[in-house]
Amino acid sequence: MSYLAIALNFSHDKKNFNCGKQLLDDYLHKQAKQDVKRKLSACFVLLEDESKKIIGYYTLSSTVVQRDLLPEEIVKKLPPSYNDLPATLLGRLAIDNSFQGQGLGELLLVDALKRSYYTSISSVASMAVVVDPIDEAAINFYKKYGFILLPDSGKMFIAMDTITKLS
Ligand SMILES: CC(C)(COP(=O)(O)OP(=O)(O)OC[C@H]1O[C@@H](n2cnc3c(N)ncnc32)[C@H](O)[C@@H]1OP(=O)(O)O)[C@@H](O)C(=O)NCCC(=O)NCCS
């Protein structure tokens, strides 16, 4: 079986996607297409072979991270004048219920991190990927891959430098 992560388009079967988290299901069913149209986020879907069935999806957009939220070992290498640091927001990531537990969440996360990394070195600079985990289980999933909690925000981040070491 081969898998393909591509940009969401009108032909993909959004309405049958179910990851077990209402917010993430509703987003794909009702809002993702509009967000893409308005350039609020980019949405990528994982499809099985050439079929239109969506196995998983993630969204990417630009964000900033405030300097004083970052760990000291990162801050000390930054010029003092930079208070808002450019980053990439991996806003949502989900795998359909019937495909969970088969390594596809990891595959999709790696795809999102690699896409973010290559964009950061080729066109739009970004020093980290930020996620906004939906619950404790999601926090544990991201921790497994080296994401660190940002204080008082509920968000987590991984530095681009760390992503290069993952691949
Ligand atoms: C979180 C989610 C994306 C994981 O996808 P998945 O395909 O089931 O995960 P994988 O099979 O690729 O698992 C990869 C690794 O993460 C671990 N993992 C999976 N879910 C986990 C969780 N909730 N907490 C901790 N670890 C988790 C697996 O055990 C596996 O580790 P291993 O290789 O050491 O066994 C999926 O469960 C999901 O879509 N959940 C609902 C939406 C959600 O919570 N999204 C999170 C971002 S907001």
The ligand as an SDF file (V2000), in Angstrom:
LIG
                    3D

 48 50  0  0  0  0  0  0  0  0999 V2000
   -2.8690   11.4530   17.4990 C   0  0  0  0  0  0  0  0  0  0  0  0
   -3.0390   10.7030   16.1750 C   0  0  0  0  0  0  0  0  0  0  0  0
   -2.7540   11.6590   15.0030 C   0  0  0  0  0  0  0  0  0  0  0  0
   -2.0070    9.5610   16.1470 C   0  0  0  0  0  0  0  0  0  0  0  0
   -2.1410    8.8750   14.9140 O   0  0  0  0  0  0  0  0  0  0  0  0
   -1.9210    7.3020   14.7950 P   0  0  0  0  0  0  0  0  0  0  0  0
   -1.9020    6.9540   13.3560 O   0  0  0  0  0  0  0  0  0  0  0  0
   -2.8770    6.5750   15.6570 O   0  0  0  0  0  0  0  0  0  0  0  0
   -0.4580    7.1770   15.4320 O   0  0  0  0  0  0  0  0  0  0  0  0
    0.7070    6.1670   14.9680 P   0  0  0  0  0  0  0  0  0  0  0  0
    0.1330    4.8160   14.7600 O   0  0  0  0  0  0  0  0  0  0  0  0
    1.4640    6.7800   13.8370 O   0  0  0  0  0  0  0  0  0  0  0  0
    1.5940    6.1730   16.2480 O   0  0  0  0  0  0  0  0  0  0  0  0
    2.8760    6.7420   16.2470 C   0  0  0  0  0  0  0  0  0  0  0  0
    3.4190    6.6660   17.6310 C   0  0  0  0  0  0  0  0  0  0  0  0
    2.7250    7.5700   18.4730 O   0  0  0  0  0  0  0  0  0  0  0  0
    2.1940    6.8770   19.5880 C   0  0  0  0  0  0  0  0  0  0  0  0
    0.9150    7.4820   19.9050 N   0  0  0  0  0  0  0  0  0  0  0  0
   -0.1930    7.4720   19.1460 C   0  0  0  0  0  0  0  0  0  0  0  0
   -1.1740    8.1530   19.7810 N   0  0  0  0  0  0  0  0  0  0  0  0
   -0.6380    8.5490   20.9620 C   0  0  0  0  0  0  0  0  0  0  0  0
   -1.1370    9.2620   22.0610 C   0  0  0  0  0  0  0  0  0  0  0  0
   -2.3620    9.7030   22.0890 N   0  0  0  0  0  0  0  0  0  0  0  0
   -0.3120    9.4830   23.1220 N   0  0  0  0  0  0  0  0  0  0  0  0
    0.9680    9.0310   23.1030 C   0  0  0  0  0  0  0  0  0  0  0  0
    1.4980    8.3590   22.0790 N   0  0  0  0  0  0  0  0  0  0  0  0
    0.6970    8.1190   21.0260 C   0  0  0  0  0  0  0  0  0  0  0  0
    2.0650    5.4220   19.1530 C   0  0  0  0  0  0  0  0  0  0  0  0
    2.0810    4.5360   20.2340 O   0  0  0  0  0  0  0  0  0  0  0  0
    3.2650    5.2810   18.2670 C   0  0  0  0  0  0  0  0  0  0  0  0
    4.4250    5.0880   19.0440 O   0  0  0  0  0  0  0  0  0  0  0  0
    5.2750    3.7000   18.9160 P   0  0  0  0  0  0  0  0  0  0  0  0
    5.7260    3.6700   17.4820 O   0  0  0  0  0  0  0  0  0  0  0  0
    6.3870    3.9030   19.8890 O   0  0  0  0  0  0  0  0  0  0  0  0
    4.3000    2.6410   19.2710 O   0  0  0  0  0  0  0  0  0  0  0  0
   -4.4400   10.0590   16.0330 C   0  0  0  0  0  0  0  0  0  0  0  0
   -4.6830    9.2290   17.1450 O   0  0  0  0  0  0  0  0  0  0  0  0
   -5.5720   11.0720   15.9260 C   0  0  0  0  0  0  0  0  0  0  0  0
   -5.8900   11.5380   14.8440 O   0  0  0  0  0  0  0  0  0  0  0  0
   -6.2090   11.4140   17.0570 N   0  0  0  0  0  0  0  0  0  0  0  0
   -7.3480   12.3210   17.0390 C   0  0  0  0  0  0  0  0  0  0  0  0
   -6.9150   13.7300   16.6720 C   0  0  0  0  0  0  0  0  0  0  0  0
   -5.8010   14.2860   17.5430 C   0  0  0  0  0  0  0  0  0  0  0  0
   -5.7780   14.1060   18.7540 O   0  0  0  0  0  0  0  0  0  0  0  0
   -4.8460   14.9860   16.9020 N   0  0  0  0  0  0  0  0  0  0  0  0
   -3.6710   15.5010   17.6070 C   0  0  0  0  0  0  0  0  0  0  0  0
   -3.3160   16.8710   17.1550 C   0  0  0  0  0  0  0  0  0  0  0  0
   -4.4670   18.1420   17.6170 S   0  0  0  0  0  0  0  0  0  0  0  0
  1  2  1  0
  2  3  1  0
  2  4  1  0
  2 36  1  0
  4  5  1  0
  5  6  1  0
  6  7  2  0
  6  8  1  0
  6  9  1  0
  9 10  1  0
 10 11  2  0
 10 12  1  0
 10 13  1  0
 13 14  1  0
 14 15  1  0
 15 16  1  0
 15 30  1  0
 16 17  1  0
 17 18  1  0
 17 28  1  0
 18 19  1  0
 18 27  1  0
 19 20  2  0
 20 21  1  0
 21 22  1  0
 21 27  2  0
 22 23  1  0
 22 24  2  0
 24 25  1  0
 25 26  2  0
 26 27  1  0
 28 29  1  0
 28 30  1  0
 30 31  1  0
 31 32  1  0
 32 33  2  0
 32 34  1  0
 32 35  1  0
 36 37  1  0
 36 38  1  0
 38 39  2  0
 38 40  1  0
 40 41  1  0
 41 42  1  0
 42 43  1  0
 43 44  2  0
 43 45  1  0
 45 46  1  0
 46 47  1  0
 47 48  1  0
M  END
$$$$
